[in-house]
Amino acid sequence: MAESVGRVRAWYHGLDPRAQAVLAAVGLGLAGVVVAAAVVNLVFLAVVLAGFSVSPLAQVALSLVFVQGISFGGLASIYLLRRGRSPLSLFSIPSLRDLAITVAGFVGSFVLLFGVGSILLAVGAEGAPNQTAELGAENPEVLLLLIPAAFVFIGPGEEILFRGVVQNRLREAFPARVAIPIASAIFGAVHYVALSGAPAARLVTVGSLTVITLVFGVTYEYTDNLVVPSLLHGAYDAVLFGLLYVVVAYGPGVDAEGGGGGTGTTGALVDVAIALPLG
């Protein structure tokens, strides 16, 4: 076993530095998904074996803590510490310039969202629903949890891994114009497992996310402050969760049960909302 590991390491270190960077970035992104899946499944198994039932709200709360918080944040922190850097060093109090870039990025992300959506509509391509958004459409109280969680867990947890680790690793070998798109592609690709529906529809959403989250990478490159893309990411997701809640809870024709049970206009709006590319 040790000999095999040694051979792999020798092969890896013999590669071009750019190939090393891409392999490391992809490996880190995939490791985040694998670790998160393992941790969450173990937690849910322990809860069930203890005799507790898991409500949709508890399911989402546990996922937020153990996926974005412990798994993504923990993996990124271990990687950074092993390379001699404190995870907290990536975060600093934002300056006025940082805040201005955050606002500009927020606007830019929605410009890209509408632009990508318009292109998909023109060519007749459909994206895949996000599983969390589907759960929120059926249980609106989940969306009220997800709105603040977007700032507390989702934004910081995903950004420390995919911008603070993956993008930074790529920047060691590539200029920003190359590293940012690769990091965004990895970020979009790992969301494949968070989607439901046909593979083609999932790939459409993965591609949409890749384009939209270029803004996250650009704002981090300009500020070198992970607070900026974390705030931007959180605000982007929070707005989409909020829009879905408004549609589900207050859309025309909503039934007494709430959720996606409405008919006509509301049902169509819910279908559109849950297919929006969530980061």
C-alpha positions in Angstrom: 0.0 0.0 0.0 2.7 2.4 1.0 4.6 1.6 -2.2 1.5 2.3 -4.3 1.0 5.7 -2.6 4.6 6.5 -3.2 4.3 5.8 -6.9 1.2 8.0 -7.1 3.0 10.8 -5.4 6.0 10.4 -7.6 3.8 10.4 -10.7 1.9 13.5 -9.4 5.1 15.5 -8.7 6.5 14.6 -12.1 3.6 16.4 -13.8 3.6 19.9 -15.2 2.7 22.3 -12.3 -0.4 23.4 -14.2 -1.6 19.8 -14.4 -0.8 19.4 -10.7 -2.9 22.4 -9.9 -5.9 21.2 -11.9 -5.8 17.7 -10.4 -5.4 19.2 -6.9 -8.3 21.6 -7.5 -10.6 18.9 -8.9 -9.6 16.5 -6.1 -10.3 19.1 -3.4 -13.8 19.8 -4.9 -14.7 16.2 -5.1 -13.3 15.5 -1.6 -15.6 18.2 -0.2 -18.7 16.4 -1.7 -17.5 12.9 -0.6 -16.7 14.1 3.0 -20.0 15.9 3.2 -22.0 13.0 2.0 -20.3 10.6 4.4 -20.7 12.9 7.4 -24.3 13.8 6.7 -25.3 10.2 6.2 -23.6 9.1 9.4 -25.4 11.9 11.3 -28.8 11.0 9.9 -28.2 7.3 10.6 -27.3 8.1 14.2 -30.4 10.2 14.6 -32.6 7.5 13.2 -31.0 4.8 15.3 -31.5 6.9 18.4 -35.2 6.8 17.6 -35.8 10.4 16.5 -37.7 11.4 13.4 -36.1 14.0 11.1 -38.5 16.7 10.0 -37.8 18.6 6.8 -36.7 21.6 8.8 -34.3 19.5 10.9 -33.0 17.8 7.8 -32.0 21.1 6.2 -30.6 22.4 9.5 -28.4 19.4 10.0 -27.3 19.5 6.4 -26.3 23.1 6.7 -24.2 22.5 9.8 -22.6 19.3 8.7 -22.1 20.0 4.9 -21.3 23.7 4.5 -20.1 24.2 8.1 -18.2 21.1 9.2 -17.4 19.3 6.0 -16.6 22.1 3.6 -15.2 24.5 6.2 -13.3 21.7 8.0 -11.7 20.3 4.9 -10.7 23.7 3.7 -9.3 24.6 7.2 -7.3 21.3 7.4 -5.8 21.9 3.9 -4.9 25.5 4.7 -3.4 24.7 8.1 -1.3 21.9 6.5 0.1 24.5 4.1 0.9 26.9 7.0 -1.9 29.3 6.6 -4.7 30.1 9.1 -8.2 29.9 7.6 -9.1 33.2 9.4 -6.4 34.9 7.4 -8.6 34.7 4.3 -11.2 36.9 6.0 -10.9 40.5 7.0 -13.2 43.4 7.8 -14.4 44.7 4.4 -13.4 48.2 3.3 -15.7 50.6 1.5 -14.1 49.4 -1.7 -14.8 45.8 -0.8 -18.4 46.7 0.0 -18.7 48.5 -3.3 -17.3 45.5 -5.2 -19.8 43.2 -3.3 -22.7 45.4 -4.4 -21.4 45.5 -8.0 -20.9 41.7 -7.9 -24.5 41.2 -6.6 -25.9 43.2 -9.4 -23.6 41.4 -11.9 -24.7 38.0 -10.7 -28.3 38.7 -11.4 -27.5 40.3 -14.7 -25.8 37.0 -15.6 -28.8 35.0 -14.1 -31.3 36.8 -16.4 -28.9 36.7 -19.3 -28.4 33.0 -19.0 -32.1 32.4 -18.4 -33.0 34.4 -21.5 -30.6 32.3 -23.7 -31.9 29.0 -22.3 -35.5 30.2 -22.9 -34.6 31.2 -26.5 -33.1 27.8 -27.2 -35.7 25.8 -25.3 -33.3 24.3 -22.8 -34.6 23.5 -19.3 -32.6 23.4 -16.1 -32.9 20.9 -13.3 -34.7 21.6 -10.0 -32.6 22.0 -6.9 -33.5 19.4 -4.3 -33.3 21.9 -1.4 -35.5 24.3 -3.3 -38.0 21.5 -4.0 -38.1 20.7 -0.2 -38.6 24.4 0.5 -41.5 24.6 -2.0 -43.2 21.7 -0.1 -42.3 23.1 3.3 -42.1 26.9 3.2 -40.8 27.1 6.8 -37.5 25.6 5.4 -37.1 28.7 3.2 -37.3 31.0 6.2 -34.3 29.1 7.7 -32.4 29.1 4.5 -32.5 32.8 4.0 -30.3 33.7 7.1 -28.4 30.4 6.6 -27.3 31.6 3.2 -25.1 34.2 5.0 -24.1 32.1 8.0 -23.3 28.7 6.5 -23.8 28.5 2.7 -21.8 31.5 1.6 -18.8 31.2 4.0 -18.7 27.4 3.9 -18.7 27.1 0.1 -16.5 30.1 -0.6 -13.7 29.0 1.8 -13.5 25.7 -0.1 -14.1 26.8 -3.7 -12.5 30.2 -3.7 -10.2 30.2 -0.7 -8.8 26.7 -1.5 -9.6 25.6 -5.0 -9.2 29.0 -6.8 -6.1 29.9 -4.8 -4.5 26.5 -5.6 -5.2 27.2 -9.3 -3.8 30.7 -9.0 -0.5 29.2 -8.1 -0.1 27.9 -11.6 -2.5 30.0 -13.8 -3.3 33.6 -14.3 -6.7 34.8 -13.0 -8.4 34.6 -16.4 -7.8 30.9 -16.4 -8.0 30.0 -12.7 -11.4 31.7 -12.1 -13.3 29.8 -14.9 -11.8 26.5 -13.9 -12.7 27.1 -10.2 -16.2 28.1 -11.2 -16.6 25.0 -13.4 -15.5 22.8 -10.5 -18.0 24.6 -8.2 -20.8 24.1 -10.8 -19.9 20.5 -11.3 -20.1 19.4 -7.7 -23.7 20.8 -7.5 -24.7 18.1 -10.0 -25.6 15.8 -7.0 -27.8 18.5 -5.4 -30.1 18.6 -8.5 -32.9 16.3 -9.5 -34.2 15.4 -12.9 -32.7 14.2 -16.2 -28.9 14.3 -16.7 -29.2 16.8 -19.6 -31.2 19.2 -17.4 -28.7 18.9 -14.6 -25.9 19.7 -17.0 -27.8 22.8 -18.1 -28.0 24.0 -14.5 -24.3 23.1 -13.9 -23.4 25.2 -16.9 -25.6 28.1 -15.7 -24.0 28.0 -12.2 -20.5 28.0 -13.8 -21.2 31.2 -15.6 -23.0 33.0 -12.8 -20.4 32.2 -10.2 -17.6 33.6 -12.3 -18.6 36.8 -10.5 -17.8 35.3 -7.1 -14.3 34.4 -8.3 -13.7 37.8 -9.9 -14.7 39.7 -6.7 -12.3 37.5 -4.6 -9.5 38.2 -7.1 -10.1 41.9 -6.9 -10.3 42.1 -3.1 -8.3 39.1 -1.8 -10.9 39.1 1.0 -13.1 36.0 1.4 -15.8 38.1 3.2 -16.7 39.6 -0.2 -17.6 36.5 -2.2 -19.2 35.0 1.0 -21.5 38.0 1.4 -22.2 38.0 -2.4 -22.9 34.3 -2.4 -25.1 34.5 0.6 -27.1 37.5 -0.8 -27.6 35.8 -4.1 -29.0 32.6 -2.6 -31.0 34.5 0.1 -32.8 36.5 -2.6 -33.6 33.3 -4.6 -34.9 31.6 -1.4 -36.9 34.7 -0.6 -38.5 34.9 -4.0 -39.4 31.2 -3.8 -41.0 31.8 -0.4 -43.1 34.7 -1.7 -44.3 32.6 -4.6 -45.1 29.6 -2.5 -46.7 31.4 0.4 -48.4 34.3 -1.3 -48.8 33.4 -5.0 -52.2 33.4 -6.6 -54.1 30.1 -6.1 -52.0 28.9 -3.1 -54.0 26.2 -1.4 -54.5 25.8 2.4 -51.5 23.5 2.7 -49.1 26.0 1.2 -46.0 24.7 -0.6 -46.2 23.7 -4.2 -49.7 22.6 -4.1 -51.2 25.6 -5.8 -52.5 25.4 -9.3 -52.3 27.4 -12.4 -50.1 30.5 -12.2 -48.6 29.6 -8.8 -47.7 26.1 -9.8 -45.9 27.4 -12.9 -44.1 30.0 -10.9 -42.9 27.4 -8.3 -41.6 25.2 -11.1 -39.6 28.1 -12.4 -38.3 29.2 -9.0 -37.1 25.8 -7.9 -35.2 25.5 -11.2 -33.2 28.7 -10.7 -29.5 28.0 -10.3 -28.7 28.1 -6.6 -25.1 28.4 -5.6 
